[in-house]
């Protein structure tokens, strides 16, 4: 438990976590809920699954953890997560109907709504590829060109290889 607390404090002081909290983002909550729900000790418990469902209703990124629960055959937890996420999403839609319709029909898939993809806060592989392309090219990021696409593909393959090696 002591080392877990040390890691939590260290992570909380790291730049990505500190930046996301200072920007008012909910990423720390979503990752905490995902960790809580996917721990082996949480198997069969309702509260962690409900917390993950709420996190999914708030931010869709957390929905990736449902894949883990399905692969782990944690059917009861998966059911609670999906039910809670659906209820939370519907409650949000009832409270803010117009905003929900706008998000689900036009804004949800609009990548440009989150800002410039080159900024350091963009921790996606696409953001990394754009920054690498800008550094290698010695100038402005080359959005939509072959070097960016190639950099993105190479980065994704390296990440996949590293994941497979560490899992083996």
ZALUMMAR-495023 format. One record per atom (N, C-alpha, C, O): residue in one letter; x, y negated, z negated. Coordinates in steps of 0.05 Angstrom, whole numbers, plus 5000, padded with zeros to 4 digits. Layout:
N
aXYZ;...
***
This chain:
168
x501750245000;x500050005000;x501749755000;x501149555013;x503949764985;x505749524984;x506849455011;x506949225019;x507749655026;x508949605052;x506749505072;x507349345089;x504349595069;x502149505085;x501649205081;x501149055100;x501749125055;x501348845049;x503648675060;x503148455070;x506148775059;x508348635070;x508048595100;x508648375111;x507248805114;x506848785143;x504648585149;x504848435168;x502448595133;x500248405138;x501148115134;x500447945150;x502748065114;x503747795109;x505547715132;x505347495142;x507347895140;x509247835162;x507647775187;x508247585202;x505647945193;x504047905218;x502547635216;x502347495236;x501547575193;x500147325189;x501847075194;x500846865201;x504447105189;x506346885193;x507446875221;x508746675229;x506947075237;x508047085264;x506646875282;x504346795276;x508046795302;x506946585320;x504246655332;x502446485331;x503946885344;x501346945357;x498946935337;x496846825343;x499347045313;x497147055293;x496746775282;x494446685280;x498846625276;x498546355265;x497246175286;x495546015279;x498046205311;x496746035332;x493846105336;x492145925338;x493246355336;x490446425340;x488646335317;x486346255322;x489646345293;x488146255270;x487845945271;x485745835265;x490045805278;x489945515279;x488045415301;x486945195299;x487645575322;x485845505343;x482945585337;x481145535353;x482445705314;x479745775306;x478746025320;x476346075322;x480546195329;x479746435343;x479046655323;x479746635299;x477746865332;x476847075315;x478447335319;x477647545310;x480747315333;x482247545339;x483247705315;x483147945315;x483947565294;x484947695269;x482647865257;x483148085248;x480247755257;x477947905247;x477448155265;x476948365254;x477448115291;x476848345308;x478848565306;x478148805306;x481448495304;x483448705301;x483348835274;x483749085272;x482648685254;x482248805227;x479948995227;x480149215215;x477748925239;x475449105240;x476049355257;x475249575250;x477549315279;x478249545295;x480049735280;x479749985281;x482049625266;x483849795250;x482249945228;x482650185224;x480549805215;x478949925193;x477250155204;x477050365191;x475950105227;x474150315237;x475550555249;x474450775249;x477950515258;x479450725272;x481450875255;x482851055264;x481650805229;x483450945211;x482251225206;x479851255204;x483951425203;x482951695197;x481351705171;x479451855169;x482051535152;x480651535126;x477751425129;x476151465111;x477251285151;x474651155155;x472651345169;x470351275173;x473551575177;x471851765191;x469251825176;x469251905153;x467051775190;x464451825178;x463351605161;x461051625152;x464851395156;x463951175139;x462450975156;x463250905179;x460250865146;x458550685161;x459650395161;x459650265182;x460750295138;x461550015136;x463649945157;x463449735169;x465750095161;x467750025181;x466550015209;x467249845226;x464750205215;x463550205241;x461749965246;x461749845267;x460349885225;x458649645226;x460349395230;x459649225246;x462649385216;x464449155219;x465449135248;x465648925259;x466149365260;x467049365288;x464849285306;x465349145326;x462349375301;x460149295317;x459648995317;x459048875337;x459948875293;x459648585291;x461948445306;x461448245320;x464348555304;x466648445319;x466148455349;x466748265363;x464948665359;x464348695387;x462148495395;x462348375417;x460148455378;x458048255384;x459247975386;x458247805401;x461347925371;x462647655371;x464547625394;x464647425407;x466147835399;x468147825420;x468448105433;x469048295420;x467948115459;x467748365473;x470348525474;x470348765478;x472648395470;x475248525471;x475348765452;x476548965458;x474048745429;x474048955409;x472649205419;x472949425407;x471049185440;x469549425450;x471449645460;x470649875462;x473949575466;x475849775475;x476149995453;x476750225460;x475849925428;x476150115407;x474050335407;x474450555396;x471850285421;x469750495423;x470850735439;x470150965434;x472550675458;x473850885474;x475351075455;x475251315457;x476850955436;x478351115417;x476451285400;x476951525396;x474351175391;x472451325374;x471151555390;x470751775379;x470551505416;x469451715433;x471551935437;x470852175434;x474051865443;x476152065447;x476652225421;x477452455422;x476252095398;x476552225372;x474152385364;x474052515344;x472052375381;x469552505376;x468252425350;x466952585336;x468552175343;x467252065319;x464551965327;x464051715329;x462652145333;x460152075344;x458451905326;x457151715336;x458351955301;x456751805282;x457751515281;x456151325283;x460351485279;x461551215278;x461051065305;x460350835305;x461351215327;x460851095353;x458050995355;x457550775365;x456151155346;x453351065346;x452850815330;x451450635339;x453950805306;x453650565289;x454950325301;x453850105300;x457250355314;x458550135327;x456850025350;x456349785351;x455850205367;x454250115390;x451649985380;x450849785391;x450350115361;x447850005351;x448249725339;x446749535344;x450349695322;x450849435310;x451549225330;x450648995328;x453249305350;x453949105371;x451549025387;x451148785393;x449749205393;x447349145408;x445548955392;x444548765403;x445149025367;x443348855350;x444648575347;x443148375349;x447248565342;x448548305339;x448348135364;x447947895363;x448748265387;x448548125412;x445748025417;x445347795426;x443748185411;x440948105415;x440247885396;x438747695403;x441147895371;x440647675352;x441847415362;x440647205360;x444247435372;x445547195383;x443947085407;x443746835409;x442947255424;x441347175447;x438747045438;x437846855450;x437547155417;x435047035407;x435546755396;x433846575399;x437746715381;x438346465369;x439146255390;x438346025389;x440846335409;x441846155429;x441246265457;x443146345472;x438746285464;x437846415489;x439146285513;x440246425530;x439046025516;x440045885540;x443045935543;x444045995565;x444545905521;x447445955522;x448146245529;x449946295544;x446546425518;x447046715524;x446546775553;x448146915566;x444346665564;x443846715593;x446046595610;x446946725629;x446946355603;x449146235618;x451646405617;x452946445637;x452346495593;x454746665590;x454546915606;x456346985621;x452347065602;x452147335614;x451647315644;x452247515658;x450747095655;x450147085684;x452346935700;x452546975724;x453946765686;x455846615702;x458646575689;x460646605702;x458646525663;x461246465650;x462846705642;x465346695641;x461546925636;x462947165626;x465247265643;x467247345632;x464947245669;x467047345687;x468747125698;x470447175716;x468446885689;x469946655700;x472546625684;x472546505662;x474646715695;x477246715681;x478346435677;x479846385658;x477646245694;x478745975692;x477645825669;x478645605662;x475545925656;x474245775634;x476045765609;x475545605591;x478045935607;x479645945583;x482245785585;x483845775566;x482545645607;x484845465610;x486945575629;x486545775642;x489145435630;x491345495648;x492545765641;x493345805618;x492645955660;x493646225654;x496646235648;x497646435639;x498046015653;x500946015649;x501845945620;x504046005612;x500045815605;x500745735578;x501545975561;x500646195565;x503345925542;x504446135526;x502346275509;x502746505500;x500046145503;x497946265488;x496546485503;x495246655491;x496846495529;x495646705545;x497446945543;x499546965557;x496647135526;x498347375522;x497647605540;x498547835535;x496147565561;x495347775579;x497747845598;x499647685600;x497548075610;x499648145629;x499747955653;x501947895664;x497447855661;x497347655683;x498847405675;x500347295691;x498347305650;x499747065640;x502847115640;x504346935647;x503647355630;x506447415630;x507647415658;x509747305662;x506247535676;x507247555704;x507447275716;x509347215730;x505447095710;x505646825721;x507946675709;x509346525724;x508546715683;x510846575671;x513446675682;x515346525687;x513646945686;x516047065697;x516546965725;x518746895733;x514346955741;x514546865769;x515446575769;x517046495787;x514446405751;x515246125750;x518246105742;x519645935753;x519146265723;x521946255714;x523846355736;x525846235741;x523046565750;x524746675771;x524746495795;x526846455808;x522446385801;x522146205825;x523345935820;x523745775839;x523845865794;x524945605788;x523045375791;x523945145795;x520545425789;x518645205792;x515945275781;x515645425762;x513945155793;x511145205784;x510345485789;x511245615808;x508545585773;x507545865777;x506245885805;x504945705815;x506646115817;x505646165843;x503046335842;x503146575847;x500946215835;x498446365831;x497446465858;x497446325878;x496546715858;x495346835882;x497246925903;x496447005925;x499846905898;x501846985918;x502947265912;x502447375890;x504247385931;x505347655928;x507247675904;x507147875890;x509147485899;x510947525876;x509447555850;x510247715833;x507247405846;x505747425821;x504447695820;x504547835799;x503147775841;x501848035842;x503848265837;x503348445822;x506148245850;x508248445846;x509248445817;x509648655805;x509748205806;x510548185778;x508548305759;x509248435739;x506048255764;x503848355748;x503848665749;x503548795729;x504048765773;x504049065776;x506449185763;x506149395750;x508849075766;x511249185753;x510949175722;x511649365709;x509948945712;x509548925683;x507649135673;x508149255652;x505449165687;x503349365679;x504549645679;x504049805661;x506149715699;x507349975701;x509450015678;x509550235667;x510949815672;x512849835650;x511449875623;x512350025607;x509249725619;x507649755595;x506450035593;x506450155572;x505550145615;x504450405616;x506550615610;x506150795594;x508950585622;x511150775616;x511950765587;x512450975574;x512150525576;x512950495548;x510850625530;x511550765510;x508350595536;x506150715520;x506251015521;x505951155501;x506751125546;x506851415549;x509251535535;x509051745523;x511551395536;x513951495523;x513551495493;x514351685479;x512351275482;x512051265453;x509951465443;x510051545420;x508051535460;x505951725452;x506952015453;x505852195440;x509052065469;x510052335472;x511652435449;x512552665449;
***
